[in-house]
Amino acid sequence: MTSPSENPLPLIAIVGPTACGKTSRAVALALALDGEILSADSRQVYCGMDLGTGKDISDYEPLFAKYRDTIGGKMPGLHLVDICPAGTKYNLHRYLQDYYLAEASILQRGNRRILCGGTGMYAEAVLSGLRLPEVPENPELRASLRDIPLSELHSRLAAMKQLHNTTDVDTHARAVRALEIAQYYLQHPEAAQLADRSQAVPPRSEIFLIDIPRELRRQRITRRLHERINQGMIEEVEGLLAQGISPDDLIYYGLEYKFLTLHILGHITREEMHSQLETAIHQFAKRQMTWWRGMERRGFKLHPIAHDTTDEQFISTVKERLRTAGASI
């Protein structure tokens, strides 16, 4: 079987901030180019976390219809969505394992791979060709770090490795895990080499950034938040709590699940929940854009496409870029 780096059909990535319209672009492209979509979203992996993660599964219906008879399954043609239970701790290592399994199945079918999502760390890892070794838990280290303040954990981590940002170590548990991994790599240089992006072999890829003006992005975020609350997002979180998922686990997921859980527990009012959550989502979208700009500084070429481009124009632009790069259409 052809390896990802040798495949004549390059990996197409569609990235951008929340509420920019990535999903509809990916679906239109998958229909036009016989593609299957690989999600790059760190929270859409969880079952039952639908409104809060903005899965918009109905948007994929044309894709499901295309592949229902040839691939089968619950969501044919869509990968890495609803693949683990809510309440568990998913991470980059597990994502890459699941990604490469899904990618292999797509390559076996001869279909095109379309990576789509807003979790920059996941998307960049794939586009770097990164593969991470298994890092076991270190109970002794975890016990020694249990009472260390988060700021001190950040300082220790920064002394051991370069921190592009602190988005993915923004809780005590995540920071401890990052230190656990960093220490393991210091003790196991062969594993560190596998995890070294400079040693990875990137797949052939073309990356398209959905470009949306900041103010319009903010308007869309505000409107989507209202819509999802009206559609039952609070009830979704209440249901997860009723299933026995701990409040701490939901708060760990951040954004919608953090603020809605705090509201349901009575720690903040509905008005405070709405205001604080809206601010947090705006800040999150800003961090997403910072990540994409950082990818460009790290050597990736991102092709911006205006958010209001029609599907036909978008598909035409992607095809032209593929032709320019000498890739198969």
Residue, then its C-alpha position, 0 to 999 in steps of 0.5 A: m500500500t502507498s505510504p502517506s508521504e508517497n501518495p499521489l493524492p496529497l493530504i488536504a487540510i482545512v483549518g481556521p477559527t471556530a465559526c468560520g465555516k470549515t465543516s461545510r467547506a470540507v463536506a463540499l470538497a469531499l463530495a467533489l473529490d471523493g474525499e473522506i474527512l478526518s476531524a482535527d478537533s480535540r473535543q468532538v472525539y467524545c460521545g454525547m458532547d454534541l452541542g457544546t463541541g459544535k459537531d453539527i452532524s447534520d452538515y455531514e449528511p450529504l457525505f454520509a449519503k455518498y458513502r453509506d453503501t460503500i463504507g457503511g458504519k454510523m458516520p461513513g466518510l467521517h473519522l475521529v468524531d464520537i470515538c471515546p466516552a465522555g469523561t475520559k481524558y483524550n490526548l495527542h498521543r491517542y489522537l495520532q494513533d487513531y488518526y493513522l489507523a483511520e488514514a490507512s483505511i482511507l488510503q486502502r480505499g483509494n480515497r482522498r484525505i481531508l483534514c478539517g478542524g480547529t485544534g491547532m496542535y492536532a492538525e500541526a502534528v499530523l501535518s508534521g508527520l509526527r508519531l508519538p511513542e507510548v509514555p507510561e504514567n509516573p505515579e511518584l512524579r504525579a504525587s510529588l507535583r500534586d500540590i505544586p501551583l500551576s504557575e510553578l509547573h509552567s516554569r518547570l516545563a518551560a525549563m525542560k522544553q520550548l512552550h509555543n503557548t500554554t493552551d494545552v497545559d492550562t489545567h493542573a492535570r494537563a501540566v503534570r502530564a506534560l512534565e511527565i512526558a518531558q521527563y520520560y523523554l529526558q530519560h529515554p532519548e530514543a523515544a524523544q527522537l521519535a517525538d522530535r518534529s525535526q526528525a518526522v517525515p511530513p506528508r505531502s499536503e496543501i493547507f487552506l485557512i478559512d479567512i474571516p474578519r475578526e468582527l464578523r467572527r465575533q458576531r458569528i460566535t455570539r449568534r452560535l452561542h445563543e442558538r446552541i443554548n436555545q437548542g439545549m446545550i445546558e440540558e446536554v451538560e445536565g444529562l452528562l452529569a446525570q450519567g455520572i460524569s464528574p463535574d471536574d471532568l466536564i470542567y476539564y474540557g473547558l469552554e462550554y462544559k466548564f461554564l455550563t457546569l459551574h452554572i448548573l452547580g450554582h457557582i455562577t448565574r445564568e447571566e454570568m455563565h453566558s457572559q464569561l463563556e462568550t468572552a472565553i470563546h472569543q479568546f479561544a478563537k484568537r488563540q486559534m488564529t495565533w496558532w495558525r500564524g505560528m505554523e507559518r513561522r514554523g515553515f508551513k504554507l497556509h493558503p487563505i480563502a475568504h469565508d464567503t467564497t462559494d462552494e464552487q469557487f472554493i473547490s475550484t481554488v483547491k483544484e487549481r492549487l493542486r494543479t499548481a503543486g503538480a498533484s493529481i486532481 
